[in-house]
Every structure is written in C-alpha cells, then in structure tokens.
Amino acid sequence: MPAIEFWTTVHKYKDPSDANPTQDIAAAAVKLLVLPLSNAEAERVFWAVTLTKTDFRNRMGHELLVAILIKFALRMRGVTSAEFQVPREMVEKVNYDIYQ
C-alpha cells in the first residue's frame, strides 16, 4: 500500500467512540507526503530564466517565460517538441475567433 494511501486511511479511522486517536499524526504525515522530494526542477527553471534575462535584456516578457516553462514541462515528460502530440481540443480552439 502506498504511503499516502496508508496515512489517508489512518486519518479517516474512527474507533467505536467515533474518535480518531491518531488523527494529528496522520494529518502531519499526509502534509509531509505532499511536499516535493526535491526542488531541483524549480531551480532549473529559475536558472534558465536567469541565463535568459541579462542586464541587456532586463525585461522578460510573458511569452518568453511561457516558452521556458513549456520547454521544461516537455523535458520532464521526456518528450521533444517534435514528438509532442497536440490535443484535438487545443487544435479546435485555434480558429478565427482567437484574433477577434
């Protein structure tokens, strides 16, 4: 049984008197389990932004930031931009109406 499932079960447990003597420890365990094990991926994104934003280019636009985030999201999924399959819903949204 995965740890998050175990501690969720412990957190929901009720004894015959409808009390949960382990509720506090279970709640703390669940909160700890949702924390990321590492902030390395976030640090890589900040590093890429720092490399891109220099003294000469000190105003990073929204589009560039989105492009950097997309690049790292694809890398995390192990997909290149050439291999990425565009969802049909996304293709349907790209039409004349987006330019209005």
Backbone hydrogen bonds, N-H to C=O, Kabsch-Sander energy under -0.5 kcal/mol:
donor,donor_aa,acceptor,acceptor_aa,energy
6,F,2,P,-2.4
7,W,3,A,-2.7
8,T,4,I,-1.8
9,T,5,E,-2.1
10,V,6,F,-2.4
11,H,7,W,-2.3
12,K,8,T,-1.7
13,Y,9,T,-0.8
13,Y,10,V,-0.7
15,D,19,A,-3.0
18,D,15,D,-2.6
23,Q,20,N,-1.4
26,A,22,T,-2.5
27,A,23,Q,-2.6
28,A,24,D,-2.1
29,A,25,I,-2.3
30,V,26,A,-2.4
31,K,27,A,-2.1
32,L,28,A,-2.1
33,L,29,A,-2.1
34,V,30,V,-1.1
35,L,32,L,-1.0
43,E,39,N,-2.4
44,R,40,A,-2.2
45,V,41,E,-1.8
46,F,42,A,-2.3
47,W,43,E,-2.3
48,A,44,R,-2.4
49,V,45,V,-2.3
50,T,46,F,-2.4
51,L,47,W,-2.3
52,T,48,A,-2.0
53,K,49,V,-2.8
54,T,52,T,-0.9
58,N,55,D,-0.6
60,M,58,N,-0.6
65,L,61,G,-1.8
66,V,62,H,-2.5
67,A,63,E,-2.2
68,I,64,L,-2.2
69,L,65,L,-2.2
70,I,66,V,-2.5
71,K,67,A,-2.2
72,F,68,I,-2.0
73,A,69,L,-2.2
74,L,70,I,-2.5
75,R,71,K,-2.0
76,M,72,F,-2.4
77,R,73,A,-1.4
78,G,74,L,-0.6
78,G,75,R,-1.0
79,V,74,L,-2.5
84,F,80,T,-1.3
86,V,84,F,-0.7
90,M,87,P,-0.6
91,V,87,P,-1.8
92,E,88,R,-2.4
93,K,89,E,-1.1
94,V,90,M,-0.8
94,V,91,V,-0.8
95,N,93,K,-1.2
98,I,95,N,-1.4
99,Y,96,Y,-1.6
100,Q,97,D,-1.4
